[in-house]
């Protein structure tokens, strides 16, 4: 389950931000997850609760923001939204797609409690 290591990375970001910005506790984490990132949001939720136990984010709310997959169709020369890499272009049915977005997973915003 690679989601566990991803959440450890998120916790590292939270701890680093706390040191740099001087806050004591994280109350809410907004996490963007792209449709093409290969990440299961429910597994992230489960891992987040386990990994953040007894840390500055213990009990924090996790708000997952889905980011749609984006691609450029080289056949019809249009930007399109896709749900999977193997999906054809929704406009022309072609498979010559270059992914342009929706692969990311990033901490978008934090709600914190000052020291």
Residue, then its C-alpha position, 0 to 999 in steps of 0.5 A: x500500500x503506497x498510500x501509507x508512504x504518501x501520507x508519511x510524506x504529507x506528515x513530513x510537509x506538515x511538520x516542516x511547515x510547523x517548524x518554519x511557520x511556528x504553529x502548534x497543531x494542524x486542525x484541517x488539511x486540504x489535499x488535492x488528489x488527481x484522478x490520474x495520480x494512482x492514489x486511492x482517496x479512501x486508503x489515504x483517509x485510512x492511512x492519514x488517521x493511522x499515521x497522524x496519531x500522536x502527532x501535531x495533526x492528531x484528530x485533524x480533518x482531512x478534506x480531499x479535493x479531487x482534481x480531474x484528469x486533463x489531456x491534449x488530444x493530438x487528433x482533434x487538437x482539443x484539451x479534454x477531461x479524462x478519468x483514466x489514462x486508457x480512456x479515449x478522447x471524449x470528443x473524437x474517440x482517438x487514443x493519441x492523448x498527452x496527459x497535461x494534468x490530474x497526476x498530482x497529489x499536493x497539500x493545498x491548504x492548512x488550518x492550524x492552531x498557533x502556539 
